[in-house]
Amino acid sequence: MMKPSFPAARLRGRASRALCAALAAALMLIPSPALPQAGTLPRLGDAGAEDLSPAAERRLGERIMRDLRRDASVSDDAELADYLNRLAATLAAGAQGQSFELFLVIDPTLNAFALPGGFIGVHTGLIVAAETESELASVLAHEIGHVTQRHIARMLSGQRQTTLGTLAAVVLAALAARSNPQAAAGIVTMAAGAQQQQMLAFSRDAEREADRIGMDTLRAAGFDPNGMVSFFGRLQQATRTYESAAPAYMRSHPMTVERIADMQARVLEGRYRQHPDSIEFRLARARLRATADPGVDALRLARQRFERQLREHTTNDETAAWFGVASAALAQRDFVGAQRAVAETRRRLPDGHPFVERLAAQARLESGDARGALALAREAAQRFPTARALVHLQAEAMLAQRDHAGAARFLDEQLALQRSDGALWRLMARARAGLGQQALAHRASAEAYALDGAWLASLEQLELARKAGGLDFYAASQLDARIKELRAYYTRDKEDEKAMTR
């Protein structure tokens, strides 16, 4: 399943932003029971702290994510998603029994949000705006604090049936409002009701606890806790200066002077520790600063900014600046310029980096040199075996050379290691179709749809696979078993919707 192309993606992206805003606001506006005083919120594991079990909360999050993943604004960029998840894993190393999945949202606003079950969305604008990796890590640590302290489950505590129904209604209505994004704001407004003040009090307590947990998380992971103070302080200043257009993160995470003062006091409690920005952060931010806006004029201006910094020696990070030039040049389809900038980036990275090698191979592929792209990607994959983007690019290069048999063999090997990678299944569908193996092509497409929770589309592909024929007894039996399994998933989801909206 391919992502919609522009401008369809832009139209759906507006709806996605409305959906994310609706979700974040809905979670803040769910009615809660009598509230404890600040600093006395029950901790994870306290008796009666929540009626929603961790397993049920995860299932609710998965239900929301299945809808979100089908939206064009939720990026399928493996490179940046893997970086965010590695960063989160470093931060959450001490969170026993809690899994996290971070995903990238293509949106220029400064925002991040936690969903039930450990899913955390990060806007591209947040990465672009972060001045240091500790600042980016501070926001992720704050959201991780919301997850580990199960603030959503607490808000659902005591009124599980009603509040789950409220959340489900907001999610489903916001999804239905994709053609009219303004409707989502109206849905959320209706959810406020008479208990809005009570809920805002709970939100303040939850935000303070997330600050405390986030600060401890930052310090334990070796990041500079001053990053939290500087980033939130800068957002607070922006809110005062541009109150009518406050950063999205500040609208969904109300900041007070007292909270910032508390952060500053907590920083003073610990020993100062400077954290150098990782090369992943520096390259990821440079790429997004170069290509976040794909418009012709925006790409030209972004490239010119990087080139001016290099020419006038006004940057202290020439490596990232050259990578920014390479990223913008590739987006402009200036393949010679991209390759020249890649060479300059490599000169400053003697140990190499998968981000740079992926871009170099991508430039070769898009210029029509699929053989050269494959050679580069293969060599880089040997040096950086965990880089999913290089795996994807190898398959893309083989398909571009019409080596469908080679691509199918390669993808079989990769899927044996990572069956939850939807991009691999979509590439496999292309490889099988190129070999004339229509049943297997439909089967691969079905798995890609299933990973997005598009049960009906997946079942349709499996039925087409059965009608195409050509499968041996073993493969046909597997197909029948998979159809039965996906029908059960679809039935379960429908039952969940009915139960939650009663």
Order of alpha helices (4+ residues) and beta strands (2+ residues): alpha-alpha-alpha-beta-beta-beta-alpha-alpha-alpha-alpha-alpha-alpha-alpha-alpha-alpha-alpha-alpha-alpha-alpha-alpha-alpha-alpha-alpha-alpha-alpha-alpha-alpha
